[in-house]
Amino acid sequence: MNFQVVFEKDLAGCYTITVPSLPGCISQGKSKAEALKNIKEAIELHLTCLAKDGLPIKQEKQAEMVAVCI
């Protein structure tokens, strides 16, 4: 399965990464590579918990991210 993720860099230079289609699935890392490794584990655990609880896995929606300057 493929999931879109969102990276955010904080003032300390660390990355927080979320999965919009899996609310509450979040991780972080000191680098993008570390954050990506960590979110893969978080996604696996999240999906395991959904399956254990008998809850459906939402289908990934196609999304486009654009920057909006105001």
SVG drawing of the C-alpha trace seen along z (x, -y; Angstrom):
<svg xmlns="http://www.w3.org/2000/svg" viewBox="-14 -38 33 46">
<polyline fill="none" stroke="black" stroke-width="0.4" points="0.0,0.0 1.1,-3.5 0.4,-6.5 1.0,-10.2 2.9,-11.8 3.5,-15.4 6.9,-16.6 7.2,-19.6 10.6,-21.0 10.7,-22.6 13.0,-25.4 15.5,-22.9 15.8,-21.2 13.9,-18.1 11.1,-16.7 7.6,-15.8 5.8,-13.5 2.1,-12.8 -0.2,-10.6 -3.3,-12.5 -5.4,-9.4 -4.5,-7.8 -5.5,-10.4 -3.3,-10.2 -0.5,-8.4 2.5,-10.7 6.2,-10.3 9.4,-12.4 13.1,-12.2 16.3,-14.3 16.5,-14.0 14.0,-13.3 15.4,-9.8 15.0,-9.0 11.5,-10.5 10.6,-8.4 11.9,-5.2 10.0,-6.0 6.7,-6.7 6.9,-3.4 7.0,-1.6 4.2,-3.9 2.0,-3.1 2.5,0.7 1.5,0.4 -1.4,-1.8 -2.7,0.7 -2.2,3.6 -4.3,1.8 -7.1,1.0 -7.2,4.7 -7.1,5.9 -10.1,3.6 -11.9,4.7 -11.9,1.1 -11.6,0.4 -8.6,-1.1 -9.5,-4.2 -8.5,-4.3 -5.9,-6.9 -7.3,-9.9 -5.5,-11.6 -4.3,-15.0 -2.3,-17.9 -0.2,-20.1 0.4,-23.6 2.0,-26.6 -0.3,-29.6 1.4,-32.9 -0.6,-35.7"/>
</svg>
